[in-house]
């Protein structure tokens, strides 16, 4: 595929391939935004707004129109568009020329039920927002069950109420969704040839089963050999693949290999918890490092590229899963504790501070940094330290504390720490 540069003068039209409702807007914000960020959701809603009164097709627009509406550059729009494409919300076509022309096809977001039953989106949403918010969202979508004991149903059927007639019906617009856009290395010919024909029904690999296999391979990083083993253990007596068993066995295999499920320690902070772009100060750049690095990679970098120990990983799991701290807050905590505790991750020490941050409701890197600075200043006042002790204390705090980072001249040690934090930007 050739590289096509997006320009403000490039034209586009929106074609609606589905039926869009107010519930779709709610699902976009509650379910999709924590994964793809506000920019992508804003772009989708802008495309929706661009449609005509019948919500069939838009008039011809330039991409400068999008830049004006969204107040962002074309690179941000392109990244947002690609996020929508990957999530199955948008299809894009282009015709090149002196001015390129784009056709954007809009597709429905999944319903809440479809979303929570999707093996990929379900896990990613949980990891991005944490158990509490996830359970609150899921609870809000549960069905209401009413006890109908003693009641008799008297609902009329269609043929009891209306006379049959013959009305010509043309092609009617219907609700349409796209599958997630995942590039998979799974070879289904290999899977079929690797399982004895006496065990496998030739029709076992239905479209739905193939989609599930691709999704599970993505979530749990499974290759063809591992997937073959999992499929063999998920066959029923008729040689078909039990989808629930397939999910369960994939999860068990991952847990056996890693000791845990995929978690936030391998993921970055979701877009909606990040600071707005444009803060190019030293502190702003440090915040960007905390926000755009997973706790696993951050700790590995702190160890100069050495893999964190199983004990360290277990501690990160506790912070991310049990305490539901966001990835950027975990990173701030790691940086703070390593500096304060002579470059050691003491479980008791870090859990004490983490519990305090959890009770304070800290969700972002900036909040964590400000809270740490505030608590440090309070401790200095309480202990009434001498000038000498204070100077020693200042060396035992991170470089991003205000008293260090705002000084015109910093020590060689502080300069080195700042450079190490910013080297991946």
Order of alpha helices (4+ residues) and beta strands (2+ residues): beta-alpha-alpha-beta-alpha-alpha-beta-beta-alpha-alpha-alpha-alpha-alpha-alpha-alpha-alpha-alpha-alpha-alpha-alpha-alpha-alpha-alpha-alpha
